[in-house]
Structures are given as C-alpha cells and as structure tokens.
Amino acid sequence: MRPSRRVRYLLILGLILLNLLIRLPQHFHEFGIDSFFIHSLSGSIENNADANFLLDPLAAFGLFPFSYPSANPVMISSISSLTGLGLESSILLFSMVLGVISVAAGYLLGSEIKDDFRFKYLVAFFISTSPLFVRSTIWQASSRNLFVVGLTILFWVILKYRHAYDKRPYYALIPLVIFLLSVTHRMFMLLPLIMVAYALTQGILWLYRRMDLQFLPEKQLNLLKIGALAVWGLAIMGLLYAQVEKMWIYSDYNFSEAFLEGAVFSGDSKHVIFLNMGVHYVSSVSLLSFFALVGIFYWRKRFRADYIILFLLSLLFLSSLLTVGTYMDYMFIVPMAIFSAEGFTLILDKWPLIRKNAGIASVLFLLVSTGFTVFMIDHWNDMDTSEGTQRWINEDTINGAMVIRRACRTNETFVCNDPVIGMRISAFSQRPVFERYGHVLSAYGIIEEEDLDIEPIKASDISPNLDLLYKVKKPKTSQDYNRLVTNNPKSDLVKGILQKYETRFIVVNNNLPNEVQIGGTVSSSKFYSKVDDIAIRIYSNDLLSIYRIIV
C-alpha cells in the first residue's frame, strides 16, 4: 500500500533527523586523521587569500607533487568566509549538511530507478547511514564523504541522461559532475570502471534489441537471464581468486595482504582472507548488505534491464580491485544500497509472515541497521587510544596550537617530533609545520626551488597505489627534514636548515622524549634529545612542550 503524502513527508523528515542525530559528535572538537591536513590547507587559504598549493593545473586534482585534491579545502575556507564561522565549526556544518544531502541524492537516485516509495526511501537510508560514510561525516573534513555524495549524484545523472527526451543539458552536466569528483578525491581514478560499465551496458542493450531477445518465450528469457547472472557471479569469483592467488595481471601485487589480519580472523589461508574481506565490507557498507543477494538474484522480474545491467557491471568491474580494501569500500556503498533496497522490498512483498507485519518488520530492521552503524562508529573510536593515533583532538593540543599562533609569525615555521600532533597544531594555529612531505610548506608558499624540479613518472612506476603523475627529482625538503632530526642541533648543518625554513619553534610530544616518529616508526633522534642546547621551553602541558629556538 502506498503511504499518503503526509506520511511520506514525515518519514523523509524522520530520516533527515536520524542522519543529523547519528552525526552528533561524541567529543567537543574535530575528528579524524586526514581532516586536520585538509583543515591546515583551508587555513592557508584563509591566511594568504590564495591557494598556494596549486602549483600546476594538475595540482587541483592532487596529481602534482605537494598537492591535494582542492575541492574540500576551498569549500571549507569558503564556508568559513561566507558564514563567519571558524574553520572547525565550518567543518562540523559541512559534515552535517553532507548527511542531509546524501538523503536527497539517494532518494533521487531511487526515484530514477523505481516509482516505489519504499525503494526510494531505502536507497536513501542505506547510503546515508552506511557506517563508513557516517564515520567520515562526523565532524571531519575528509574528502571521501563528499566523493560518496558526488558518486550518488553521478549515477543519478547518467541514468537521467539515458531516458531524457532532451539530452543536451546532460552533455554539460555529466562532465561537470565528473570534474567535481576529480577535484574531490583521488578515488576519481576509479571512475573509468563506472563509465566503462555504462558504455558496455549500452552495447548489451543494443545487442538485446538487435537480436529481438525480448520476444523470446518467458521461460527461455528467464533461463538466459539466469545464465547471464551465473556468468557474472563466476566472473567475480574468478577475479577474487586471481587477486588472492596473485595470478594474471595481479602477479606483481599483494592486494590480499590487507585482509590477513581482521577484526575476527587472522591467518594467510584463503578462507580467512575471504572471511575478513566479507566482515570488512559488511561492516563498512551496511549490516543489511545480505539483502543485496536477494535483490541481485530476483532482478529479472522487477528491474528495468538498463538499470540492473549498469549496477551489475559496476560491481563486476569494481571487484577487479576488491582486495585492495582501501577506498574500494566507499565505491561499493551506492551499488550495494540499490540491491539491498530491492532485496528488502522483495522480502516485504513475498515473505508471508513479514508481509502481514511489514511496518513492524521494516522499523525493526532499520533500527538494527542504525544500531549497527552506531556500534561500528564506537568500535572504530575505541580502536584508537593514544594522542598519536587518537582520531579526535584534545585540549592539550589546542592549547599548544594557541601558543604557536600567538608566538609564531605567518612566515615562520615550527617542527614537531610527532607528525599527527604537528599537523593538528598547524591546522588550529594556521601556521606552517616543517614536515617531511612538504605539503603544508607548499600551501604557505614555503618550498625549496629544488623541490619543483620534477619529471613525469615512468611506466615502471605505475601501480594501483599511484597518486601522482610527476615526481620530484631530488626531494630537497624531505632530505632536509631527515638531516634535521638525525643530527646534533648545534651543528652548522642543522642551523642552516633551521634558517632556510625559518623554523623558530620546536614542539615535542612528551610521550616521545628524545625520539621522532617518521612514517609510523619511532626512532631515537639526536636533534630532539638535545633540544635544550638550542632552545628554551616556553610552554608545557601533560601532552606536549613548546620550545623557542634561541641560537
């Protein structure tokens, strides 16, 4: 039975309120890891009224050295400027608004596929409350959250184009959406898989009509569709097996290494890898992902062929990198939401016991799904314990940032023995941190000319982890940072480096005295073990100490 308009509006309003509720932060400050880096880039735009990290047109897409996809930093700094809110508050507002937009985008996508309120509502629900998506929209500046919303809109636009009478507006709209996704996150390099799926869908439909297969007897047509579905399933299993066994094009890559250790299982046997992979994707996408299996199997009776083929092929091509894990879970959110919504509505219609109590069953399942999302957020939060890995910033770090902001001029830098704390202080102080990668130095216009001596990557450098099209011939900034932390602070070499980068302050994590953390590895440091020889301490709390360099 179709709900009345008033009931539909109330249900949509309830979903919006639910999305706002589950995104209420559990802490009083910003959350995340990448978020503070993007926060720092946004701060550099506010300070300089310029995006200095855009050293080249490719830098807008994050494909140039010292760059990052520009959409989020520019958008957050713009929100801050337009609203008068601070950057941290702008990030919170942006995250909450993305949750609401995901409801609208999911509902529009569902509307384009089926004129069934339940289906449209469920698509919006599964996308907007996906654990991984919710996690990235809780007071975070992560670019992944904007990418998921953009991907939902891209699917909607290309489906609208398919059946639009006047296709001319879509000739500009589709490239525009792709461009916006391209400047949002490097996951845009996976978009060709979606576009190839769309092109192949058009070819299959043309062949379907050309051979008049729609006029086959129903029994033969169903057998043909079941056969096609079987081939699709076998193809996915073959791709997974090739990745795990490092066969074919996967012979040089160890993709499945990410799933040797999981939350439940560990080991290098094939069944452990597949179990860990299943737990990872279900916990990331949705607890009710198993409904997608029902939706996929029964598609032949309920979906338009062009829609189902597009999403089946999208899943197939995305499965070619399934064992990579990182980022792939975000790409699966939208296609899995479509099939999960279809499987859910089919069970409500076909299972007699549930059909008689459809309202109660729906509420129960959706509450369980929402509860699982909240559980996963708490679980991920509990995995982080110390400030070095903790995903939320604490008051000690903020107090240290305020000291740096007052004491350090905008053309000066500071150095920190903990890259996480250093980036967070840079974000909140809006002062550049001298770190080995050079991204923040670039954003504040402090970069070595030698670091701009670049060359295109070679064919041998291409891999699934590639994120740049050029590389620095001699990474002078990185070399200088390594020399700094490994030498005596009173040496002429260190003094020259400090002068070159106008480094005036040193921040030390009190939990890592005499040590430095580089690339996740903590090692002893001659520089930090003798900080007192060249600097005086001007501030200290339980977490960190700040020194002013005096020589």
N, C-alpha and C positions, 0 to 999 in steps of 0.2 A: 504494500500500500504506500502511495506517495505521500509524504508528510505535507502539511499545509505550509504556505509561505511563511507564516509567523513562526512555526516550529523550525523550519529550515534556518531562518534568520537567528533564532535563539541558539540552535546547535552550532552554527558558524561562530556566533559571538562567544559561546562557551569554549570552542576550540581556540579562539584567539586568546581568551583569558587564561586558558590552560597553558598555552605557549608562553605567555608572559610570566605565569606563576612558576613554571619549572625552570625559567631562566633567571629568576631572582638569585643574585649571588649569595653564597654562603659566607662570604668574607667581605670586609669593608673596602677592599681595593681590587685592582685589576688582577686578572688571572691569565696564566698561560706561559709559554716559553717564547715562541716567535712573536707574540703580541708585543713584548717590550722592545724588540728590534724595530717593528713597524711603528710603534709609539715614538721611538727615537727618530726615525726618518720623518715622521709627521712633525715632531718638534723642530727638526732642522728646517723644514719648510716654513713653519711659523716664525722662527728666528730670522731667517735670511730672506723671507718673502721670495724664495726661489727654490727649485728642486735641483740642487747641485749634483745629486747623484745621477741625473740624466745626462751622462757624458756623451751619449750617442743615441740615435733613434732606436737601436736595439735595446738600449737600457730601459726603455719604457716597458718592455716585455720581460725584463730580468735576464736577458741573454748576453749581456755585456759585463765584463769584469767590474766589480764593485757596485753592481746594480741589483735591484729587486723589482718585481712587477709593481707598477706605480699606482694602480687604482686605489688600493686601501690607504696608503699614506696620504695621497692627495685628497681623497674623500674625507678622511678623518680630520685633517687640518682644515678643510673647507667647512665641515660641520662646526668645528670649534670657532672658526672665524665668524660664521653666519649667526650662530646661536649665542656666542659669548661664553659658552661653557669651556671649562678646561679640557685638555686632551683626554684625561682619564674619564671624565664624565661624558665626553663625546663618544668614546669607545663603548661605554655602557649603553648609551642611547642607540648607537648604531647596531649593537648586538641585539637589543630588544626589538628594534624595528625590523631587522632581518628575519626574526622569528615570525613576525606578523606577515611580512611579505611572502615568506615561504608557504604560509597557509593559502594566500591568494593565488600564488603561482601554481601550487599543487592542485587547487580547485579548478583553475582554468585549464590545466593540462588534462585533468579527469573529464572536464566538460567536453573537450575536443574529442575524446575517445568514446564516451558513452553518455547518453542522456538519462542517467540514473543517479539520483541524488546520493544514494548510499555509496556508490562507487566513487563519485567525485569527492565526497566527504572523506572517505577512507584514504584516497590518494593524498589529499592534503594532510590528513592525520599522520600517515606513515612517513611522509617526507619531513614534516615539521617537527615530529617528536622522535626522529631517529636518534639513538643515543650519541652517535659520533657527531651528528650535526648540532644537537643540543649542546654537547660539550664544547664545540668550537664557537658557540654563540652565547656563552656565559661570561660577560664582561671581558671579551677578547677581541683583539684586532686581527685575528688570524684571517688570512686571505682565503682560506678554504671554505669558510662559511659563505662568503659572497659568491664563490665559484659554484657551490651546490645550488644556490638560488638561480644563478645565471644559467646553469645547465638545465634546470627545470624549465626556464623560460625558452631556452633554445629548442628543446623537444616540442614545446607548445607551438613555437613559431613555425618550425618545419612541418608540423602536422597541419597547421592552418594553411600554409602555402600549398600543401598537397591538394586541398579541396577548395581553395579560394577561386572565385569566378574571375576576379581581377588580381592577377599575380604581381603586378608591377610594384606595389608598395613593399613586397617581400624581397624584391631584388636589392633593396637598400637595407631592409630590416634584418635579414639573416646575416649579411656581412657585419652589420653594426653589432649584433649580439655576439658574434664570434670574436670581433675585435675587443669588445669589453671583457670577454672571458680571457682573451690573450694577455691583457694588461692586468689581470687579476691574480693569476697564479700560473706557475709553470705546468700545471696539470693540463693546460690548453694543448700541450703536445700530444695528449691522448685523444683530442677531438677528431683527428683524421679517422680513428676507428669508428666513431659515430657517423661521420659523413660517408665513409665507405659503406657502412651498413645501410644508410639511406639510399645511396646510389644502387646498391645491389638489390634493395627492396623494389625499386622502380623496374629494374631488369626482370626480376622474378614475376612481378605483376604483369609486365608486358608479355612475357612468355606464357603466363597463365591465360591471358585473354587470347593471345595469338593461337594457342592450341585448343581453345574452346574447352578448357578443362572444367569450367563452371557448369557445363552442360552434361558432365558425366553423371551417371546414376548415383544417388546419395551414398549407397554402400561403397561403391568404388572410390568416390571422392573422399569419404572418411578414411578408407584404407590408405589412400595417397597421402593424406594429411598426417595420419599416424606414422606412416613410413618416414615422412619428412621430419617429424618430431623425433623419431628414433635416431635418424642420421644426425640431427642437431645434438642430441644428448651424447651420442658416441663421439662426435667431434670434440665436444667439451672435455669428455673424459680422456680422449687422446691427447689434447693439449695439456691437460693437467699431468698426465703420465709423462709426457715428453719433458715438461719442466722439472718434475721431481727427479727423473732419471737423467737429466741433462743430455737429452737427445736432440738431434736435428739442429735447428737454429739456436737451441739453448745449451749447446755443448760447452760454451765458454763461460756460462753464467751459473752461479749457485743460488738461484732465486729462493729455493725452498728452505734455505738456511734460517730465514726469519721465523720459521714455524717448528724448529727443532725443540724450542723451549716455549711452552704455553702456560696459560693460567691453570690448566688442569693436568696436561700430559707433558712428558718430556721423553726424548729419545730420537734416534735417527731412522727408525723403521718407517715404512711407507704409511702404515695405518695411523701412526702417531702424527705424522705430518698432515694427513688429511683431516684427522680429528681436530688438531689445533687450528687448522685453516677454517674448518666449519665453525668452531667456537668463536674464532676471531671475527668472522664476517657476520654471524648471527648477533653477537654482542655489539657489533658496530652499527649494523643496519637496522635490525628490529628483531625482537623476540618472536614475533609472529611471521617471520620470513618463511616458515614452513608452509604457510598458506599459499605462497607463490608456486609451490609444486602443484597444488590443486589447480591454480589459475592457469599454469602453463599447459597442463595435460588436457584441460577441458576448453581450451581456447577455440577449438574448431567449431564449437556450437554457439559461441557467444560474442566473439570479437569480429570486427571488420578485418579482413585479411591484411590490408596495408599497415594497420597499426601493429598487429601481432608480429608480423614478419620483421618490422623495424626493430621492435624491442627484443625479439629473439636473436636477431643478428647482432644487435648491440651487445647483448650478454655474451654471445659467442666470441666476438672479436675482443671484448674486454677480458674474457677468460684467457686469452693468449698471454696475459701478464698477471694472472690471478695470484700466483705465488709470490709476487713482489711484495704484496701486503700494503706497504706504504702508499698512500694516495688512492690505491685501487678501490678501497672500501668506500671512499667518497663517490667514486664514479658509479658504484653499484646501487646507491641509495634510490635514485629515480626509477630505473627499470624494475628493481625489486618491489618498489612501492606499487607500481602498476599491477604486477602479477599478484602481489599479496592482497591488494584490494579486490581483485577479481575473484581470487580463491575464497576470500572471506564472504563476499556476497553470494557466491555459488553455494557455499555450505549453508548460509542462512536460508536459501531458497530450496535446497534439495534434501537437507537432513531433517526428517520429520520432527524429531524431538526438539531440535533447535528452532525449526520454523515456527513451532507453536509458541515458543518463548523468545522470539527474535530480539525483542527490545532488551530483555534481561541479559540474554547471551551477549549482545553487542556491547552493552555497558560493561559487563564483566570482563570480556576480552580486552577492551580498550583500557580499562583500569589496570589490568595485569600488564599490558604493554607499557603503559605510562609508569607503573611501579617499577618495571624492569629498567626503563630508561633512568629513573632516579637512582636505582640501585647501582647501575653501571657508572653514573657520574660520581657517586660516593666511593665506589670501588677504585676508580681511577684516581680520585683525590687522595685516598688512603695509601696508594702506592708510593706517594712522594712524602718524604719525612723531613729531610734537612733543607735549609735555605738554598743550598747549592742545587737541589733538584726540585724543591717545592714550587708548585705552579702558581702560587699567589705571593704577592709582595707583602712584606711585613713592615711594621712601623719603624724598626731599626734602619732598614734600607731607605725608607722615605726620609727619615731624619738625616741620614748621611747625604742623601741627594740634595736636601735643602742647604746643607753646609757647603757642598760643592757649588751649588747655584749662586750662593752669596759670595763665595771666595774666589771662584774661578771665572775669568773673563771669557767672552764668547770665542775669542781667537786662541784660547789656551786649551790644553787637553789634560786629562788625568789618566793614570794607568791603574789597573786592578789585577790582583793575583787570582781572582775568581771571575771568569767571563760572564757568568749569569748575573752576579751582583753588579759587575761593571756595566752591563747593558741596561740593567734596571735603573741604576743611578743616572746613566746618560739619558734615559727616557724621561725621568722625573725632574732632572736638573736642567735639561735642554743644553747640556754641554757635551762636547765630543769625547768619547773614550778612545784611547790609543789601544786598539786590539789588533790581533794579527791578520784578520781578514781585510781590514781597511774599508769596510762598507760605511761605517759611521764617519770616518775621516773624510771619505769622499762626499758624504751628504753635507758636511760642514765646510766643504771646499778646501780641506787639508789633505793633500795627497801628493806623493812624490811623482815627479815627471817620469822617472824610470818606470813607474808602475803603469804608465799609459803607453808604454812601448809594447804593443800587443801583436799577436799573429793569429790567423784562423786555426782552428783545431784541425788535426789530421784525421783521415779516415780511420786510422787505428785507434783514435781516442773515442770514437763513437760507441756508446753503450746505453742501456736503459736508464742509467743514473746521470746521463749527460744533462747539464742545465745551462751551459754556456756555449756560444758559437765561436768565441775568441778566448784566448788565454794570454796572460802576461808572460813575456819572455823571461824577464828577471823580476820576480816579485820582491821589490826592494823593501816595501813596508813590512811584509811578512818576515823577511830576513832581519830587518832592524829590530822587530819585536823579539824575535828569538835571541838575538845577540844581547838585547837589553836584559832579559830575565835570566840569562845564563852567565853574566859577567859581574865583576865587582862594581858596585855603584860609584866608586871613586875613580874608576879607570877613565882615561880620556875617551875611549870608545863609547862608554855609556853616557858620559857628559855630552858628547857630540850628538848622540841620538836624542837625548832629552831636549837639547837646544833646538835641534832640527824640527821636532814636532811640538815645540813649545809646551812640553809636559811640565806642569808646575805642582801637581798633586799626586799622591800615591794613596790608593785605598787598599787595605789589607783585610781579608776575611780572617777574623780571629781564630776560626776553627782550622785554618791552614797556615799557621805561623811558619815562616821560613820556606814556604812552598809556593808553587804556582800550578794552576790547572790549565792544561793545554789539550784540546781535543778529547776531553773526558778523562785524561790521565793526569794524576797528581805526581809531581816530582819536586825534588829539592831545588832551590833557586839561590844562587849567590847574591843576586840583587835584593830579593826580599829578606834574606837572612841578615843583611847589613843596612837596612833602611835607615836606622838611627844614625848612620855615618853621614848621611847627606840631607836628612830631613828632620823636622820637629813635629811631634804629634799635636794636632790642633783640635781633634775631636775623637771620642771613643764611646762605644756602647757595647752591649753584650755580643753583637754580631760582628762589628767592623771597627776599624780605626782609620783615621784620615791623617795623612802627613803632608806638610808643606815643604817642598824642596827648597833648601837654602844655599846650595852650592851649585 
